């Protein structure tokens, strides 16, 4: 089902947004600087990955049947061990 996922970057630095394709590979879609927002039309079965600028994964997000808002925050990143 077609839907929209909205990414809001409140993390403190830029991030990158990727679609995870049918082969499980990252397809680059959007760079997102601090304070910026990006609305992506997609399907509810398409996973999206947000990474740091260097490619380290911050999170994996699935769209919902209705418009989904994703806030990317610094607190979302687990501490290195």
MODELLER restraints for C-alpha pairs under 7 A, 6 or more apart:
rsr = mdl.restraints
at = mdl.atoms
rsr.add(forms.Gaussian(group=physical.xy_distance, feature=features.Distance(at['CA:1:A'], at['CA:43:A']), mean=5.35, stdev=0.5))
rsr.add(forms.Gaussian(group=physical.xy_distance, feature=features.Distance(at['CA:1:A'], at['CA:44:A']), mean=5.69, stdev=0.5))
rsr.add(forms.Gaussian(group=physical.xy_distance, feature=features.Distance(at['CA:1:A'], at['CA:65:A']), mean=6.87, stdev=0.5))
rsr.add(forms.Gaussian(group=physical.xy_distance, feature=features.Distance(at['CA:2:A'], at['CA:42:A']), mean=5.83, stdev=0.5))
rsr.add(forms.Gaussian(group=physical.xy_distance, feature=features.Distance(at['CA:2:A'], at['CA:43:A']), mean=4.41, stdev=0.5))
rsr.add(forms.Gaussian(group=physical.xy_distance, feature=features.Distance(at['CA:2:A'], at['CA:44:A']), mean=6.44, stdev=0.5))
rsr.add(forms.Gaussian(group=physical.xy_distance, feature=features.Distance(at['CA:3:A'], at['CA:41:A']), mean=5.96, stdev=0.5))
rsr.add(forms.Gaussian(group=physical.xy_distance, feature=features.Distance(at['CA:3:A'], at['CA:42:A']), mean=5.49, stdev=0.5))
rsr.add(forms.Gaussian(group=physical.xy_distance, feature=features.Distance(at['CA:3:A'], at['CA:43:A']), mean=5.40, stdev=0.5))
rsr.add(forms.Gaussian(group=physical.xy_distance, feature=features.Distance(at['CA:3:A'], at['CA:44:A']), mean=6.25, stdev=0.5))
rsr.add(forms.Gaussian(group=physical.xy_distance, feature=features.Distance(at['CA:3:A'], at['CA:65:A']), mean=6.11, stdev=0.5))
rsr.add(forms.Gaussian(group=physical.xy_distance, feature=features.Distance(at['CA:3:A'], at['CA:66:A']), mean=6.13, stdev=0.5))
rsr.add(forms.Gaussian(group=physical.xy_distance, feature=features.Distance(at['CA:3:A'], at['CA:67:A']), mean=6.03, stdev=0.5))
rsr.add(forms.Gaussian(group=physical.xy_distance, feature=features.Distance(at['CA:4:A'], at['CA:39:A']), mean=6.60, stdev=0.5))
rsr.add(forms.Gaussian(group=physical.xy_distance, feature=features.Distance(at['CA:4:A'], at['CA:40:A']), mean=5.52, stdev=0.5))
rsr.add(forms.Gaussian(group=physical.xy_distance, feature=features.Distance(at['CA:4:A'], at['CA:41:A']), mean=4.47, stdev=0.5))
rsr.add(forms.Gaussian(group=physical.xy_distance, feature=features.Distance(at['CA:4:A'], at['CA:42:A']), mean=5.67, stdev=0.5))
rsr.add(forms.Gaussian(group=physical.xy_distance, feature=features.Distance(at['CA:4:A'], at['CA:67:A']), mean=4.89, stdev=0.5))
rsr.add(forms.Gaussian(group=physical.xy_distance, feature=features.Distance(at['CA:4:A'], at['CA:68:A']), mean=6.47, stdev=0.5))
rsr.add(forms.Gaussian(group=physical.xy_distance, feature=features.Distance(at['CA:5:A'], at['CA:39:A']), mean=5.87, stdev=0.5))
rsr.add(forms.Gaussian(group=physical.xy_distance, feature=features.Distance(at['CA:5:A'], at['CA:40:A']), mean=5.36, stdev=0.5))
rsr.add(forms.Gaussian(group=physical.xy_distance, feature=features.Distance(at['CA:5:A'], at['CA:41:A']), mean=6.60, stdev=0.5))
rsr.add(forms.Gaussian(group=physical.xy_distance, feature=features.Distance(at['CA:5:A'], at['CA:63:A']), mean=5.72, stdev=0.5))
rsr.add(forms.Gaussian(group=physical.xy_distance, feature=features.Distance(at['CA:5:A'], at['CA:67:A']), mean=5.77, stdev=0.5))
rsr.add(forms.Gaussian(group=physical.xy_distance, feature=features.Distance(at['CA:5:A'], at['CA:68:A']), mean=4.77, stdev=0.5))
rsr.add(forms.Gaussian(group=physical.xy_distance, feature=features.Distance(at['CA:5:A'], at['CA:69:A']), mean=6.03, stdev=0.5))
rsr.add(forms.Gaussian(group=physical.xy_distance, feature=features.Distance(at['CA:6:A'], at['CA:37:A']), mean=6.94, stdev=0.5))
rsr.add(forms.Gaussian(group=physical.xy_distance, feature=features.Distance(at['CA:6:A'], at['CA:38:A']), mean=5.59, stdev=0.5))
rsr.add(forms.Gaussian(group=physical.xy_distance, feature=features.Distance(at['CA:6:A'], at['CA:39:A']), mean=4.21, stdev=0.5))
rsr.add(forms.Gaussian(group=physical.xy_distance, feature=features.Distance(at['CA:6:A'], at['CA:40:A']), mean=6.10, stdev=0.5))
rsr.add(forms.Gaussian(group=physical.xy_distance, feature=features.Distance(at['CA:6:A'], at['CA:68:A']), mean=6.08, stdev=0.5))
rsr.add(forms.Gaussian(group=physical.xy_distance, feature=features.Distance(at['CA:6:A'], at['CA:69:A']), mean=4.77, stdev=0.5))
rsr.add(forms.Gaussian(group=physical.xy_distance, feature=features.Distance(at['CA:6:A'], at['CA:70:A']), mean=5.91, stdev=0.5))
rsr.add(forms.Gaussian(group=physical.xy_distance, feature=features.Distance(at['CA:7:A'], at['CA:37:A']), mean=5.52, stdev=0.5))
rsr.add(forms.Gaussian(group=physical.xy_distance, feature=features.Distance(at['CA:7:A'], at['CA:38:A']), mean=5.24, stdev=0.5))
rsr.add(forms.Gaussian(group=physical.xy_distance, feature=features.Distance(at['CA:7:A'], at['CA:39:A']), mean=6.39, stdev=0.5))
rsr.add(forms.Gaussian(group=physical.xy_distance, feature=features.Distance(at['CA:7:A'], at['CA:69:A']), mean=6.23, stdev=0.5))
rsr.add(forms.Gaussian(group=physical.xy_distance, feature=features.Distance(at['CA:7:A'], at['CA:70:A']), mean=4.87, stdev=0.5))
rsr.add(forms.Gaussian(group=physical.xy_distance, feature=features.Distance(at['CA:7:A'], at['CA:71:A']), mean=6.09, stdev=0.5))
rsr.add(forms.Gaussian(group=physical.xy_distance, feature=features.Distance(at['CA:8:A'], at['CA:35:A']), mean=6.95, stdev=0.5))
rsr.add(forms.Gaussian(group=physical.xy_distance, feature=features.Distance(at['CA:8:A'], at['CA:36:A']), mean=6.06, stdev=0.5))
rsr.add(forms.Gaussian(group=physical.xy_distance, feature=features.Distance(at['CA:8:A'], at['CA:37:A']), mean=4.38, stdev=0.5))
rsr.add(forms.Gaussian(group=physical.xy_distance, feature=features.Distance(at['CA:8:A'], at['CA:38:A']), mean=6.66, stdev=0.5))
rsr.add(forms.Gaussian(group=physical.xy_distance, feature=features.Distance(at['CA:8:A'], at['CA:70:A']), mean=6.08, stdev=0.5))
rsr.add(forms.Gaussian(group=physical.xy_distance, feature=features.Distance(at['CA:8:A'], at['CA:71:A']), mean=4.81, stdev=0.5))
rsr.add(forms.Gaussian(group=physical.xy_distance, feature=features.Distance(at['CA:8:A'], at['CA:72:A']), mean=5.97, stdev=0.5))
rsr.add(forms.Gaussian(group=physical.xy_distance, feature=features.Distance(at['CA:9:A'], at['CA:32:A']), mean=6.69, stdev=0.5))
rsr.add(forms.Gaussian(group=physical.xy_distance, feature=features.Distance(at['CA:9:A'], at['CA:33:A']), mean=6.82, stdev=0.5))
rsr.add(forms.Gaussian(group=physical.xy_distance, feature=features.Distance(at['CA:9:A'], at['CA:34:A']), mean=5.42, stdev=0.5))
rsr.add(forms.Gaussian(group=physical.xy_distance, feature=features.Distance(at['CA:9:A'], at['CA:35:A']), mean=5.28, stdev=0.5))
rsr.add(forms.Gaussian(group=physical.xy_distance, feature=features.Distance(at['CA:9:A'], at['CA:36:A']), mean=5.63, stdev=0.5))
rsr.add(forms.Gaussian(group=physical.xy_distance, feature=features.Distance(at['CA:9:A'], at['CA:37:A']), mean=6.26, stdev=0.5))
rsr.add(forms.Gaussian(group=physical.xy_distance, feature=features.Distance(at['CA:9:A'], at['CA:71:A']), mean=6.23, stdev=0.5))
rsr.add(forms.Gaussian(group=physical.xy_distance, feature=features.Distance(at['CA:9:A'], at['CA:72:A']), mean=4.96, stdev=0.5))
rsr.add(forms.Gaussian(group=physical.xy_distance, feature=features.Distance(at['CA:9:A'], at['CA:73:A']), mean=6.87, stdev=0.5))
rsr.add(forms.Gaussian(group=physical.xy_distance, feature=features.Distance(at['CA:10:A'], at['CA:34:A']), mean=5.95, stdev=0.5))
rsr.add(forms.Gaussian(group=physical.xy_distance, feature=features.Distance(at['CA:10:A'], at['CA:35:A']), mean=5.47, stdev=0.5))
rsr.add(forms.Gaussian(group=physical.xy_distance, feature=features.Distance(at['CA:10:A'], at['CA:71:A']), mean=6.69, stdev=0.5))
rsr.add(forms.Gaussian(group=physical.xy_distance, feature=features.Distance(at['CA:10:A'], at['CA:72:A']), mean=5.52, stdev=0.5))
rsr.add(forms.Gaussian(group=physical.xy_distance, feature=features.Distance(at['CA:10:A'], at['CA:73:A']), mean=5.08, stdev=0.5))
rsr.add(forms.Gaussian(group=physical.xy_distance, feature=features.Distance(at['CA:11:A'], at['CA:34:A']), mean=6.59, stdev=0.5))
rsr.add(forms.Gaussian(group=physical.xy_distance, feature=features.Distance(at['CA:11:A'], at['CA:72:A']), mean=5.60, stdev=0.5))
rsr.add(forms.Gaussian(group=physical.xy_distance, feature=features.Distance(at['CA:11:A'], at['CA:73:A']), mean=4.02, stdev=0.5))
rsr.add(forms.Gaussian(group=physical.xy_distance, feature=features.Distance(at['CA:11:A'], at['CA:74:A']), mean=4.49, stdev=0.5))
rsr.add(forms.Gaussian(group=physical.xy_distance, feature=features.Distance(at['CA:12:A'], at['CA:34:A']), mean=5.77, stdev=0.5))
rsr.add(forms.Gaussian(group=physical.xy_distance, feature=features.Distance(at['CA:12:A'], at['CA:74:A']), mean=6.68, stdev=0.5))
rsr.add(forms.Gaussian(group=physical.xy_distance, feature=features.Distance(at['CA:13:A'], at['CA:33:A']), mean=6.34, stdev=0.5))
rsr.add(forms.Gaussian(group=physical.xy_distance, feature=features.Distance(at['CA:13:A'], at['CA:34:A']), mean=5.18, stdev=0.5))
rsr.add(forms.Gaussian(group=physical.xy_distance, feature=features.Distance(at['CA:14:A'], at['CA:32:A']), mean=5.53, stdev=0.5))
rsr.add(forms.Gaussian(group=physical.xy_distance, feature=features.Distance(at['CA:14:A'], at['CA:33:A']), mean=4.12, stdev=0.5))
rsr.add(forms.Gaussian(group=physical.xy_distance, feature=features.Distance(at['CA:14:A'], at['CA:34:A']), mean=5.44, stdev=0.5))
rsr.add(forms.Gaussian(group=physical.xy_distance, feature=features.Distance(at['CA:14:A'], at['CA:52:A']), mean=6.97, stdev=0.5))
rsr.add(forms.Gaussian(group=physical.xy_distance, feature=features.Distance(at['CA:14:A'], at['CA:53:A']), mean=6.40, stdev=0.5))
rsr.add(forms.Gaussian(group=physical.xy_distance, feature=features.Distance(at['CA:15:A'], at['CA:31:A']), mean=5.92, stdev=0.5))
rsr.add(forms.Gaussian(group=physical.xy_distance, feature=features.Distance(at['CA:15:A'], at['CA:32:A']), mean=5.27, stdev=0.5))
rsr.add(forms.Gaussian(group=physical.xy_distance, feature=features.Distance(at['CA:15:A'], at['CA:33:A']), mean=6.42, stdev=0.5))
rsr.add(forms.Gaussian(group=physical.xy_distance, feature=features.Distance(at['CA:15:A'], at['CA:50:A']), mean=6.64, stdev=0.5))
rsr.add(forms.Gaussian(group=physical.xy_distance, feature=features.Distance(at['CA:15:A'], at['CA:51:A']), mean=5.62, stdev=0.5))
rsr.add(forms.Gaussian(group=physical.xy_distance, feature=features.Distance(at['CA:15:A'], at['CA:52:A']), mean=4.86, stdev=0.5))
rsr.add(forms.Gaussian(group=physical.xy_distance, feature=features.Distance(at['CA:15:A'], at['CA:53:A']), mean=5.38, stdev=0.5))
rsr.add(forms.Gaussian(group=physical.xy_distance, feature=features.Distance(at['CA:16:A'], at['CA:30:A']), mean=5.87, stdev=0.5))
rsr.add(forms.Gaussian(group=physical.xy_distance, feature=features.Distance(at['CA:16:A'], at['CA:31:A']), mean=4.43, stdev=0.5))
rsr.add(forms.Gaussian(group=physical.xy_distance, feature=features.Distance(at['CA:16:A'], at['CA:32:A']), mean=5.99, stdev=0.5))
rsr.add(forms.Gaussian(group=physical.xy_distance, feature=features.Distance(at['CA:16:A'], at['CA:50:A']), mean=5.64, stdev=0.5))
rsr.add(forms.Gaussian(group=physical.xy_distance, feature=features.Distance(at['CA:16:A'], at['CA:51:A']), mean=5.24, stdev=0.5))
rsr.add(forms.Gaussian(group=physical.xy_distance, feature=features.Distance(at['CA:16:A'], at['CA:52:A']), mean=6.32, stdev=0.5))
rsr.add(forms.Gaussian(group=physical.xy_distance, feature=features.Distance(at['CA:16:A'], at['CA:53:A']), mean=6.12, stdev=0.5))
rsr.add(forms.Gaussian(group=physical.xy_distance, feature=features.Distance(at['CA:17:A'], at['CA:28:A']), mean=6.36, stdev=0.5))
rsr.add(forms.Gaussian(group=physical.xy_distance, feature=features.Distance(at['CA:17:A'], at['CA:29:A']), mean=5.70, stdev=0.5))
rsr.add(forms.Gaussian(group=physical.xy_distance, feature=features.Distance(at['CA:17:A'], at['CA:30:A']), mean=5.11, stdev=0.5))
rsr.add(forms.Gaussian(group=physical.xy_distance, feature=features.Distance(at['CA:17:A'], at['CA:31:A']), mean=6.18, stdev=0.5))
rsr.add(forms.Gaussian(group=physical.xy_distance, feature=features.Distance(at['CA:17:A'], at['CA:49:A']), mean=5.84, stdev=0.5))
rsr.add(forms.Gaussian(group=physical.xy_distance, feature=features.Distance(at['CA:17:A'], at['CA:50:A']), mean=4.68, stdev=0.5))
rsr.add(forms.Gaussian(group=physical.xy_distance, feature=features.Distance(at['CA:17:A'], at['CA:51:A']), mean=6.57, stdev=0.5))
rsr.add(forms.Gaussian(group=physical.xy_distance, feature=features.Distance(at['CA:18:A'], at['CA:26:A']), mean=5.59, stdev=0.5))
rsr.add(forms.Gaussian(group=physical.xy_distance, feature=features.Distance(at['CA:18:A'], at['CA:27:A']), mean=5.19, stdev=0.5))
rsr.add(forms.Gaussian(group=physical.xy_distance, feature=features.Distance(at['CA:18:A'], at['CA:28:A']), mean=4.51, stdev=0.5))
rsr.add(forms.Gaussian(group=physical.xy_distance, feature=features.Distance(at['CA:18:A'], at['CA:29:A']), mean=5.28, stdev=0.5))
rsr.add(forms.Gaussian(group=physical.xy_distance, feature=features.Distance(at['CA:18:A'], at['CA:48:A']), mean=5.68, stdev=0.5))
rsr.add(forms.Gaussian(group=physical.xy_distance, feature=features.Distance(at['CA:18:A'], at['CA:49:A']), mean=5.12, stdev=0.5))
rsr.add(forms.Gaussian(group=physical.xy_distance, feature=features.Distance(at['CA:18:A'], at['CA:50:A']), mean=6.39, stdev=0.5))
rsr.add(forms.Gaussian(group=physical.xy_distance, feature=features.Distance(at['CA:19:A'], at['CA:26:A']), mean=5.77, stdev=0.5))
rsr.add(forms.Gaussian(group=physical.xy_distance, feature=features.Distance(at['CA:19:A'], at['CA:27:A']), mean=5.08, stdev=0.5))
rsr.add(forms.Gaussian(group=physical.xy_distance, feature=features.Distance(at['CA:19:A'], at['CA:28:A']), mean=6.57, stdev=0.5))
rsr.add(forms.Gaussian(group=physical.xy_distance, feature=features.Distance(at['CA:19:A'], at['CA:29:A']), mean=6.80, stdev=0.5))
rsr.add(forms.Gaussian(group=physical.xy_distance, feature=features.Distance(at['CA:19:A'], at['CA:47:A']), mean=6.21, stdev=0.5))
rsr.add(forms.Gaussian(group=physical.xy_distance, feature=features.Distance(at['CA:19:A'], at['CA:48:A']), mean=4.62, stdev=0.5))
rsr.add(forms.Gaussian(group=physical.xy_distance, feature=features.Distance(at['CA:19:A'], at['CA:49:A']), mean=6.30, stdev=0.5))
rsr.add(forms.Gaussian(group=physical.xy_distance, feature=features.Distance(at['CA:20:A'], at['CA:26:A']), mean=4.78, stdev=0.5))
rsr.add(forms.Gaussian(group=physical.xy_distance, feature=features.Distance(at['CA:20:A'], at['CA:27:A']), mean=6.18, stdev=0.5))
rsr.add(forms.Gaussian(group=physical.xy_distance, feature=features.Distance(at['CA:20:A'], at['CA:47:A']), mean=5.56, stdev=0.5))
rsr.add(forms.Gaussian(group=physical.xy_distance, feature=features.Distance(at['CA:20:A'], at['CA:48:A']), mean=5.76, stdev=0.5))
rsr.add(forms.Gaussian(group=physical.xy_distance, feature=features.Distance(at['CA:20:A'], at['CA:49:A']), mean=6.83, stdev=0.5))
rsr.add(forms.Gaussian(group=physical.xy_distance, feature=features.Distance(at['CA:21:A'], at['CA:27:A']), mean=6.52, stdev=0.5))
rsr.add(forms.Gaussian(group=physical.xy_distance, feature=features.Distance(at['CA:43:A'], at['CA:63:A']), mean=6.97, stdev=0.5))
rsr.add(forms.Gaussian(group=physical.xy_distance, feature=features.Distance(at['CA:44:A'], at['CA:62:A']), mean=6.86, stdev=0.5))
rsr.add(forms.Gaussian(group=physical.xy_distance, feature=features.Distance(at['CA:44:A'], at['CA:63:A']), mean=4.81, stdev=0.5))
rsr.add(forms.Gaussian(group=physical.xy_distance, feature=features.Distance(at['CA:44:A'], at['CA:64:A']), mean=5.31, stdev=0.5))
rsr.add(forms.Gaussian(group=physical.xy_distance, feature=features.Distance(at['CA:44:A'], at['CA:65:A']), mean=5.87, stdev=0.5))
rsr.add(forms.Gaussian(group=physical.xy_distance, feature=features.Distance(at['CA:46:A'], at['CA:62:A']), mean=6.55, stdev=0.5))
rsr.add(forms.Gaussian(group=physical.xy_distance, feature=features.Distance(at['CA:46:A'], at['CA:63:A']), mean=6.95, stdev=0.5))
rsr.add(forms.Gaussian(group=physical.xy_distance, feature=features.Distance(at['CA:47:A'], at['CA:60:A']), mean=6.86, stdev=0.5))
rsr.add(forms.Gaussian(group=physical.xy_distance, feature=features.Distance(at['CA:47:A'], at['CA:61:A']), mean=5.85, stdev=0.5))
rsr.add(forms.Gaussian(group=physical.xy_distance, feature=features.Distance(at['CA:47:A'], at['CA:62:A']), mean=4.87, stdev=0.5))
rsr.add(forms.Gaussian(group=physical.xy_distance, feature=features.Distance(at['CA:48:A'], at['CA:60:A']), mean=5.73, stdev=0.5))
rsr.add(forms.Gaussian(group=physical.xy_distance, feature=features.Distance(at['CA:48:A'], at['CA:61:A']), mean=5.16, stdev=0.5))
rsr.add(forms.Gaussian(group=physical.xy_distance, feature=features.Distance(at['CA:48:A'], at['CA:62:A']), mean=6.30, stdev=0.5))
rsr.add(forms.Gaussian(group=physical.xy_distance, feature=features.Distance(at['CA:49:A'], at['CA:57:A']), mean=7.00, stdev=0.5))
rsr.add(forms.Gaussian(group=physical.xy_distance, feature=features.Distance(at['CA:49:A'], at['CA:59:A']), mean=5.82, stdev=0.5))
rsr.add(forms.Gaussian(group=physical.xy_distance, feature=features.Distance(at['CA:49:A'], at['CA:60:A']), mean=4.56, stdev=0.5))
rsr.add(forms.Gaussian(group=physical.xy_distance, feature=features.Distance(at['CA:49:A'], at['CA:61:A']), mean=6.25, stdev=0.5))
rsr.add(forms.Gaussian(group=physical.xy_distance, feature=features.Distance(at['CA:50:A'], at['CA:57:A']), mean=6.10, stdev=0.5))
rsr.add(forms.Gaussian(group=physical.xy_distance, feature=features.Distance(at['CA:50:A'], at['CA:58:A']), mean=5.53, stdev=0.5))
rsr.add(forms.Gaussian(group=physical.xy_distance, feature=features.Distance(at['CA:50:A'], at['CA:59:A']), mean=5.45, stdev=0.5))
rsr.add(forms.Gaussian(group=physical.xy_distance, feature=features.Distance(at['CA:50:A'], at['CA:60:A']), mean=6.55, stdev=0.5))
rsr.add(forms.Gaussian(group=physical.xy_distance, feature=features.Distance(at['CA:51:A'], at['CA:57:A']), mean=4.27, stdev=0.5))
rsr.add(forms.Gaussian(group=physical.xy_distance, feature=features.Distance(at['CA:51:A'], at['CA:58:A']), mean=4.95, stdev=0.5))
rsr.add(forms.Gaussian(group=physical.xy_distance, feature=features.Distance(at['CA:52:A'], at['CA:58:A']), mean=6.62, stdev=0.5))
rsr.add(forms.Gaussian(group=physical.xy_distance, feature=features.Distance(at['CA:58:A'], at['CA:77:A']), mean=5.86, stdev=0.5))
